[in-house]
């Protein structure tokens, strides 16, 4: 089912803009494991559904590329803002 309007599904997410900026700053300098841990921490901090969080965390745990991890977590952020990705 698609979203019928453009309003965000999550009105007040647990992930702040500062959290996102810190993750983006960490990307070029962190090891893959440290970056993975931070991505998972942010997903846990969000107000998303548990099933969605689990799916994204499982995907992150299988990835071996920080670039793809960044893409997945960015898509998670955008989906939380109602910008279905």
NORHU-V64517 format. One line per field, one symbol per residue. psi: psi as a letter, one per 30 degrees, with the letter a starting at -180 (. if undefined). burial: + if it has 24 or more other ideal C-beta (glycine too) atoms within 12 Angstrom, else -. A space follows every 50 residues. Layout:
psi: ???
burial: ???
//
This chain:
psi: klkflgkkejejlfjleeeeeeeeefefflleeeeeeeeeeeeeflglke eeeeeeeeeeffkgkeeeeeeeeeeeeeefgghj.
burial: ------------+-+----+--+--++-------++-+++-++-++-+-- --+--++-++-----+--++-++++++-+++----
//
